[in-house]
């Protein structure tokens, strides 16, 4: 992982914590599926489909019926999907 990549993840973790109303200097380790959906701007049912089909490799923690997402994994997921353009590279 490059220094820039790690900085992007750290910056996103800070933004995610602030977006969810947590203290960015002390972000939570895990968030529930409702908060994860809010961060990713998708419906909770979309996350359920992604979990069951494996559409995206978004790690989650499941204990009984409870589903949690690591804030670090959400930040990594967003960084990995950040694109500069949609066209082909010449």
C-alpha positions in Angstrom: 0.0 0.0 0.0 1.4 3.4 -1.0 1.6 6.3 1.4 -0.9 8.2 -0.7 -3.3 5.2 -0.7 -3.0 5.0 3.1 -3.5 8.7 3.5 -6.7 8.5 1.3 -8.0 5.7 3.6 -7.2 7.7 6.7 -8.9 10.8 5.3 -12.0 8.8 4.3 -12.2 7.2 7.8 -12.2 10.8 9.2 -15.0 11.8 6.7 -17.1 8.7 7.4 -16.9 9.3 11.2 -18.0 13.0 10.7 -20.7 12.1 8.3 -22.2 9.6 10.8 -22.0 12.1 13.7 -19.1 10.5 15.5 -16.0 12.3 16.7 -13.6 12.1 13.7 -10.6 12.0 16.1 -12.1 8.9 17.7 -14.1 7.0 15.0 -15.9 3.8 15.7 -14.3 0.5 14.7 -17.6 -1.0 13.4 -20.9 0.5 12.1 -24.2 -1.3 11.5 -25.8 -1.9 8.1 -27.9 1.2 8.3 -24.9 3.4 8.8 -22.8 1.6 6.2 -25.7 2.1 3.6 -25.7 5.8 4.5 -21.9 6.1 3.9 -22.1 4.3 0.6 -25.3 6.1 -0.5 -27.1 2.8 -1.2 -30.2 1.1 0.3 -29.8 -1.3 3.2 -31.4 -3.9 0.9 -28.6 -3.3 -1.6 -26.0 -4.2 1.0 -28.0 -7.4 1.8 -27.9 -8.4 -1.9 -24.2 -7.7 -2.0 -23.6 -9.8 1.0 -25.7 -12.8 -0.2 -24.4 -12.7 -3.8 -20.8 -11.6 -3.3 -21.3 -9.0 -6.0 -18.7 -6.8 -4.3 -15.9 -7.8 -2.0 -17.1 -5.7 0.9 -16.1 -7.5 4.1 -18.5 -7.6 7.0 -18.7 -9.1 10.4 -21.7 -11.2 11.3 -22.6 -12.3 14.8 -25.9 -14.1 14.9 -28.3 -11.8 13.0 -26.2 -8.7 13.6 -24.2 -7.4 10.7 -21.4 -4.9 11.2 -19.0 -3.2 8.8 -15.5 -2.0 9.8 -15.1 1.7 9.0 -11.6 0.9 7.6 -13.2 -1.6 5.2 -15.7 1.0 4.0 -13.0 3.5 3.4 -10.9 0.9 1.6 -13.9 0.0 -0.6 -14.4 3.6 -1.6 -10.7 4.2 -2.3 -10.6 1.1 -4.5 -13.5 2.3 -6.5 -12.4 5.9 -7.0 -11.8 6.6 -10.7 -10.4 9.6 -12.5 -12.4 9.0 -15.7 -14.6 6.5 -17.5 -12.9 6.6 -20.9 -10.2 4.3 -22.2 -6.6 4.9 -21.6 -4.8 5.6 -24.9 
